[in-house]
């Protein structure tokens, strides 16, 4: 990167730290910023700083928010007795987009994975137990990813909440909408067979 | 079947292109000329690993950086498979022009059964080799098995890390133990079902061991249906807790199971002469071949490495007429063409191999 003046080389260096951004893309982005107007560059810099300054975790559900409690936790029209447990804030956005779910959330910020040194104490487990114990929660829906770690985390949560007599459910696994059976891999189809239901 | 094979900088080949016929394709040449390399290349195309115990990195021709193999297959579907491997691993894995990033998605397009001198390890060697054989065969009969196996291994790894850290009780550890039992039961179920099918094929008779009966038995922590096995594994894991605490690793489960091969009720390992072991292997491999026939409605590709040195003339004839009858395409190596009985039909082809070159 010795071909570029130091400030642009530094910008390329910073941008290439982003996930999925290699040196080539970082160079393109850096030159885009260089060519853009001063206002645009200031706005970009300001937005990045604002994210760091204004965003914090909701003290109830641990979603990222700029007000505490977050908008979802504050909304009294939502069901107060159902909680959906997810791995990260992005998952909340996906579920919200469906409009199917009108309860509260609890964000773990990860899944159990000893390989990565993540145990229950590194996740928001204790606060989940506290929420279930303090409030009149009827059902906890565990929406962790259907991977080895997500499944283990779901099982752990079920064990953890057992003493409280709350209903713990898991998102169904199976066929995606609008697909054709012949194109799915065997693992997906066999999960769907296992999770079949009466009609 | 495979119609064409192209190699570049693979082992001792600079560049080579071969067109095969539907019967027996015989690679004939002195030792060390590159006959087995051709079988290895074909196997690699199908399985992304070698049947010889070798890393693909060492398969690059001396002085070169990357090798390329491609092959045209027809049958169940038409596939043009292409592999490129460089110093940093696979650079290109593609089928019909589409690139595959995950090996798992690429695998399973063609089925290959190998008979090579190393295979004797299946009887003589450690349980690991037998587990690998049974896992590969399970995958060839149902492709989602590999995913289940990967899941099991992942849970196992997670649990072993906890044990290494000295965590062997509590809710967290219990969770991983339960997940391991569930994932393990799926593996045991698939393996046991496969062994039952192979036994069925073995009992239908084979031309290699006269009237002797060959039987496989799954030697595992527990048997029964999936629920039973899962519960059994859980009990076993709980009861062997003190051993795990000392050794700091998971000591029971499908990753420690074995497959017992017996002839007329006696374990093959214990009594067999080398010749008998060969016959047992042949019977097993032909049972595997017949199984693929049933499931996929298509005969697998047969690779025979140097069978002349391993089998007497009677067994050689029996094997070749068996394969001819079944209509399998065969690719085989030999030092002397005369050693191969029944060779020379119109659907057969002879390739002379010398110093990494094909002389037609």
Interface residues (C-beta under 8 A of the other chain):
Chain A: X112 X113 X114 X115 X119 X120 X148 X149 X151 X152 X155 X156 X159 X160 X185 X186 X187 X190
Chain B: X142 X143 X144 X147 X148 X151 X154 X155 X157 X158 X159 X161 X162 X165 X171 X172 X174 X175 X176 X178 X179 X183
